[in-house]
């Protein structure tokens, strides 16, 4: 299974060596399942987690998820992680605490060496930097330009809050500016922003935060809880009401233009070209999801 970055609505992190957690994560059917070899795997379990990678990837892939792995920093076990996981052909490799182009170039080189050694297609594995420090957020353009493998970037939550010396809260206000700055930097760099994980347990809170993120412009959300995947998908998949509203906008604006008018009044809002294009994008996104979920006919 493969999807372009903007259609990877949910990114679910799972502990590296926890077999029960692996089963629950697979059952959640997130768009992207990330085996976390960094913070979610204690040092004493790193080797076991690496041994479990290929089997986990195969099971997650069979369940319809894109498989990914968050490795450790290269100077702290990351090279050993790559040696263990590349054979399982993860689609994405996440780099924690990324804060500069040199890190991305070093990781890209290390991946390429192992792709060649394993006989894999060079360049096939994407790199997803995790911006979870202030420096990582402000150097995002540098990281995006460092390698063609970078097509998306993920915003951290806990580490970023700690780096900012902020107090965490369920409303996420302490990360409000970082969220906006990160999204702006990603859009300017031409890569897809993945919103920070909601690290509290309640599903309703995750849904509220995802709604706020969607309003800002996010199309992808990360989580550490399998039960949150459904809420993320509900919010980030265009619903019937959104689709119908977008259709009214498109039809109203096109009818106004056909009459030589510069704008159209639809549902109480004056529709100008930016709102029209936004509605077209939403309809295109809804069509992409419909086509992605449509079963493929078997060849005769």
C-alpha positions in Angstrom: 0.0 0.0 0.0 1.2 3.5 -0.8 -0.4 6.9 -0.5 1.0 10.3 -1.2 1.9 12.2 2.0 -1.3 14.3 2.1 -3.5 11.2 2.2 -1.7 9.6 5.2 -4.2 10.9 7.7 -3.1 9.0 10.7 0.4 8.2 11.9 0.4 5.8 14.9 3.5 5.2 17.0 3.9 1.8 18.7 6.5 0.5 21.2 9.3 -1.3 19.5 9.3 -4.6 21.4 5.8 -4.9 22.9 4.0 -7.8 21.1 0.6 -7.0 22.6 0.9 -3.3 21.6 1.9 -4.4 18.1 -1.4 -6.4 17.8 -3.5 -3.5 19.0 -1.7 -1.1 16.6 -2.2 -3.4 13.6 -5.9 -3.8 14.5 -6.3 0.0 14.5 -5.5 0.2 10.8 -3.7 3.5 10.9 -2.6 4.9 7.5 1.0 4.8 8.8 2.2 2.5 11.6 5.5 3.5 13.1 7.6 1.1 15.1 9.4 3.4 17.6 12.9 2.2 18.3 13.8 5.4 20.1 11.9 6.7 23.2 9.3 3.9 23.2 11.9 1.2 23.4 14.0 0.9 26.6 17.8 0.4 26.0 17.5 -3.2 27.2 14.9 -4.0 24.6 16.5 -2.4 21.5 17.9 -5.7 20.1 14.6 -7.5 20.6 12.7 -4.7 18.9 15.0 -4.8 16.0 14.5 -8.5 15.6 10.7 -8.0 15.6 10.8 -5.4 12.8 10.4 -7.5 9.7 7.5 -9.6 11.1 5.7 -6.4 12.4 6.2 -4.7 9.0 4.8 -7.7 7.1 1.7 -7.9 9.4 1.0 -4.2 9.3 1.4 -4.1 5.5 -1.0 -7.0 5.1 -3.5 -5.0 7.3 -3.3 -2.1 4.9 -0.9 0.3 6.7 2.2 2.0 5.4 5.0 0.7 7.5 7.5 3.0 9.1 10.2 3.0 11.8 11.6 5.8 14.0 15.3 5.0 14.5 17.6 6.5 17.0 20.0 9.3 16.1 22.8 7.9 14.0 25.4 8.5 16.7 23.3 6.8 19.3 22.3 3.4 17.8 20.6 4.6 14.6 23.0 2.8 12.3 22.4 -0.4 14.1 18.7 0.2 13.7 19.1 0.7 10.0 21.1 -2.5 9.7 18.2 -4.4 11.3 15.2 -2.8 9.6 16.1 -2.1 6.0 15.5 -5.7 4.9 11.9 -5.3 6.0 11.5 -2.5 3.5 9.9 0.2 5.6 8.4 2.9 3.4 9.3 5.7 5.8 12.2 6.3 8.3 11.6 8.9 11.0 14.5 10.8 12.4 14.0 12.1 16.0 15.1 15.5 17.2 16.1 16.5 13.7 17.4 20.0 13.6 19.6 20.5 10.5 20.4 19.5 6.9 23.6 17.6 7.8 21.6 15.1 9.8 19.3 14.5 6.9 22.1 14.1 4.4 23.9 11.6 6.7 20.7 9.5 7.1 20.0 9.6 3.4 23.6 8.3 2.7 23.2 5.6 5.3 19.9 4.5 3.9 21.2 4.4 0.3 24.2 2.3 1.3 21.9 -0.3 2.8 19.4 -0.1 -0.1 22.2 -1.0 -2.5 23.4 -3.8 -0.2 19.9 -5.3 0.1 19.2 -4.9 -3.6 16.3 -2.4 -3.0 15.3 0.4 -5.3 17.6 3.4 -4.5 15.6 6.3 -3.2 12.6 4.3 -2.4 12.6 4.9 1.3 11.4 8.3 2.5 12.8 10.3 5.4 10.5 12.0 7.8 12.3 14.4 10.1 10.7 14.9 13.5 11.0 18.6 14.5 10.8 18.4 18.3 13.1 21.2 19.3 12.9 24.9 18.7 15.9 24.7 16.4 14.2 21.9 14.4 11.2 24.0 13.8 13.1 27.1 12.6 15.5 25.0 10.4 12.7 23.1 8.6 13.4 24.6 5.2 17.1 23.5 5.5 16.0 19.9 6.3 13.4 19.8 3.5 16.0 20.9 0.9 18.7 18.4 2.2 17.3 15.4 0.4 14.6 14.5 -2.2 13.6 11.7 0.3 12.0 14.3 2.5 8.3 14.7 1.5 6.8 15.3 4.9 7.8 16.3 8.4 6.3 15.6 11.8 6.0 18.0 14.7 6.9 16.7 18.2 4.9 17.4 21.3 6.5 16.3 24.5 10.1 17.0 23.6 9.2 20.2 22.0 7.3 21.4 25.0 10.3 20.5 27.2 12.6 22.3 24.9 10.4 25.4 25.1 10.2 25.0 28.9 6.4 25.0 28.5 3.8 23.4 30.7 1.8 20.7 29.0 -2.0 20.8 29.0 -4.8 19.0 27.3 -5.8 22.1 25.3 -2.3 22.3 23.7 -2.1 26.1 24.0 1.6 25.9 24.9 2.3 24.6 21.4 -0.2 26.9 19.5 2.5 29.1 17.9 4.8 26.2 17.1 1.9 24.4 15.3 1.2 27.5 13.2 4.9 28.2 12.5 5.6 24.5 11.6 2.7 24.3 9.2 3.7 27.6 7.5 7.3 26.4 7.2 6.3 23.1 5.7 3.9 24.6 3.2 6.6 27.1 2.1 9.1 24.2 1.7 6.6 22.2 -0.3 6.4 19.2 2.1 3.4 17.8 4.0 3.1 18.8 7.7 2.1 16.1 10.2 0.6 17.5 13.3 2.0 16.6 16.8 0.6 13.6 18.6 -2.3 14.0 21.0 -0.7 12.3 24.0 -3.7 12.3 26.4 -5.9 9.3 26.6 -9.4 10.6 25.9 -10.7 10.1 22.4 -13.0 13.2 22.5 -9.9 15.4 23.3 -8.1 13.9 20.3 -11.0 14.7 18.1 -11.3 18.3 19.3 -7.5 18.8 18.7 -7.7 17.2 15.3 -10.6 19.5 14.3 -8.5 22.6 15.4 -5.6 21.2 13.4 -7.7 20.7 10.3 -8.9 24.3 10.5 -5.3 25.5 10.6 -4.6 23.5 7.4 -3.2 20.1 8.6 -4.3 17.0 6.7 -2.3 14.5 8.8 -2.2 13.8 12.5 0.0 11.6 14.7 -1.0 9.7 17.8 0.4 7.2 20.3 -3.0 5.6 21.1 -4.7 3.0 18.7 -8.1 4.1 19.9 -7.5 7.6 18.5 -7.1 6.4 14.9 -10.9 6.3 14.2 -11.4 9.9 15.5 -8.5 11.2 13.3 -9.9 9.5 10.2 -13.4 10.9 10.9 -12.1 14.4 11.1 -9.5 14.3 8.3 -11.6 12.5 5.7 -14.0 14.8 4.0 -17.5 14.1 5.2 -20.8 14.4 3.3 -21.6 17.8 4.7 -18.2 19.2 3.8 -18.5 17.6 0.3 -22.0 19.1 -0.3 -20.9 22.5 1.0 -17.9 22.4 -1.4 -20.1 21.4 -4.3 -22.4 24.4 -3.6 -19.3 26.7 -3.5 -18.0 25.4 -6.8 -21.4 25.5 -8.5 -22.2 28.9 -7.2 -18.9 30.5 -8.1 -18.9 29.0 -11.6 -22.5 30.2 -12.2 -21.5 33.7 -11.1 -18.5 33.7 -13.4 -20.6 32.5 -16.3 -22.8 35.6 -15.7 -19.7 37.9 -15.7 -19.7 38.4 -11.9 -16.5 38.6 -9.8 -17.8 36.6 -6.9 -20.8 34.6 -5.6 -22.8 34.6 -2.4 -23.0 31.0 -1.1 -24.4 30.1 2.3 -23.9 33.6 3.5 -20.2 33.8 2.5 -18.9 35.8 -0.5 -16.9 33.3 -2.6 -13.9 34.6 -4.4 -11.2 32.6 -6.3 -9.2 31.4 -3.2 -12.4 29.9 -1.6 -13.3 28.4 -4.9 -9.9 26.7 -5.3 -10.1 25.4 -1.7 -13.5 23.8 -2.4 -12.1 22.2 -5.5 -9.2 20.8 -3.5 -11.6 19.3 -1.0 -13.6 17.6 -3.7 -10.4 16.3 -5.3 -9.3 15.0 -1.9 -12.6 13.3 -1.3 -12.4 11.6 -4.7 -8.8 10.4 -3.9 -10.0 8.7 -0.7 -13.0 7.2 -2.6 -10.6 5.8 -5.2 -8.1 4.6 -2.6 -10.8 2.6 -0.8 -12.4 1.1 -3.9 -11.5 -2.6 -4.3 -9.4 -3.4 -7.3 -11.0 -6.0 -9.7 -9.0 -9.2 -10.2 -7.6 -9.7 -13.6 -9.5 -12.2 -15.8 
